[in-house]
Amino acid sequence: MSIITDYRNYLMLERRMSPNTVASYCHDVEAFLESTGLEPVAVQTSDIEDYLGSIKVSKRSSARLLSALRNFFDWCVQEGEIKYNPCDNVDSPKLGKYLPAVLSVEEVSAIMDSVDLKSATGKRDRAILEVLYGCGLRVSEAATLRISRIDFEEGFVDVIGKGDKQRLVPLGEMAADAVKAYLPERPVPAARPYEDILFLNRFGKPLSRISIFNMVKKQAMIAGIHKEISPHTFRHSFATHLIENGADLRIVQEMLGHESILTTEIYTHIDSSTWYKSVLEHHPRR
């Protein structure tokens, strides 16, 4: 479908969205157009509402789908394909506050210690886990992390995040040691483009996000952790533990690469007694 091709180019070249986001948006739009059998110019608000009502997904998935469709039809209006966005009068599903699972410090340590360091794969997996937790990286950032962007001497990692935005993240001692232990065991890159990619599979190719996801699930099972976790759980736990230990929310925001402080506030799993103590200590009328 040529209009999808044009839309994909717009997302990549003008909006500079990540490949994963582009693929997700285009998939959602294609699925909608194929299901309804309509051209964009013929789509009405009722078609959007009927489609959202017919699919069996969670409220969060429905909201994400509506966002993708709204973005697509905004682009169609911008391009002069249609006169108005049929999503404008569609209400988004009401979502509760989403709080992902968080690991305790002891649970993080248990997962780290469950890795078999006798093998090259084990050393690699331990390094991935240490970087996910120690630097708070997204799984896509860990999978594409480059050796040339790690400064062991200064203790920083230069991360390229969403929208190709760059940020510096401190590299903790344990994460640095794990990466250094893995480097001598790192497979020979299968092709020149992979020479600078830190984490490779046994064939010398970059790891996929799914591979990292499966590894995290496996290590959690070995460690006896029965929570529903993913690579993002380490990022969430990293932020939560920082804030619980007194880190400034703005600093955590910068480290995570969040544009809005409101996004970072999702990670504040601080119990009421911690907030109570903090307020009393800093209150002007204490």
C-alpha positions, 0 to 999 in steps of 0.5 A: 500500500503506497500510502503506508510506504509514504507514512513510514518514510514520514515517521522515519525521516521527518519525525525521526522515530525509532525503527520499533515505533515506526514498525508498530505504528505502521502495523496498527494502521495496516491492520485497521485499513485491511480489517475495514477495507476502507481507504483513508478518505472514506473512514468515519469516526464510527468506523474507528469506534466500531474497530476499537470495540471489536478487538479484544485487547487491554485498555492500554493496548486500545489506547496505544492503537488509537494513538497510532491511528490518530497520528496517521490521520493527522498526517493524512490531513497534513498531506491533504488526503482528508479534510479532518481526523476521524479520531478527533471525537473518539475518547481514549480509554480511561487508564489507571496509573501503570506501575510495573513490577519492581525488584528488591535489591536482594532479588536483583542480587539473586538474579545476578548471582544465578548466572553461570560465569564459567561460560562465555555466554554467562559472562555476556548475560551477567554483563547485560544484566549489570548494564540494564540495572546499573545504567537503567538502559532500555532493552533496545539501548543495551542491544545496540550499545557500542564499545566505543561509547563506553569510557571505563576511565571516566566511568560513563556510557554514551547512550543513544536513546529514543529519537537518536537523543544522546545522554551520558549515564554513569557506569557503576563499578560492578557493571564496568567489571562485568563488561570487562570480564565479558570482552575477552570472551566476546565472539568474533563479529560476523560482519564489519557493521557488528565490530563495535556492537558490545553484545553479540550472540555466538554467531557474532551477530547483535542480540535481538530484544527478544533474546535479551527478554528470554534470557532475563526470564530464564535467569529470574526462574533460576534465581527463584523469582516468580514475579512477571519481569522483563528487561524493563523491570531492571530499569524500573528497579534502578530508578526506584532504588535511586529515588528511595536512596535520596536521588533527585528526581530531575537527575533520575529523569536525565539518566533515564532519558525522559523528556517529561518529569511526569514520566519519571514520576511513575518510578517513584515507588517510595512508601508513605513513611519515606515521603513523610520523613522527607517532608518533615525534614524540609518543611519551612515550618518544621 
